[in-house]
Amino acid sequence: MAAVMSAMDGVHTPMGLGMAPSLLGIQFALAGTVSVLPAALGGLTMMAAGTTEMTEPLVRRLTWFNAVWVAGYFAVNLRYQVPPPVISGVLIEAVLVLRLLKG
């Protein structure tokens, strides 16, 4: 594994704006994004659903939106066989589906 990471760190790709990140840097940036994005979307949804101005139909639409993107997130990570996001995707999706079934 160390040899692969060292090789990735040695390959730099020019991407404009004077930047030429290594493949390892790109990997870490994408991993960080995938870690932060679900938490941010979940936090925004919880903030919106927690307001008194939020109507039930709008909460339902937000739940559907979240169910769709989490299903996509789950499918991509299942396709590439990455266990941690698959597990978290299943758990999040279960909560969303239960909320949709509850009505």
Secondary structure, DSSP 8 states (H G I E B T S, - for coil): -HHHHHHHHH-B---BTTB--BHHHHHHHHHHHHHHHHHHHHHHHHHHHTSTT--HHHHHHHHHHHHHHHHHHHHHHHHTT-HHHHHHHHHHHHHHHHHHHH-
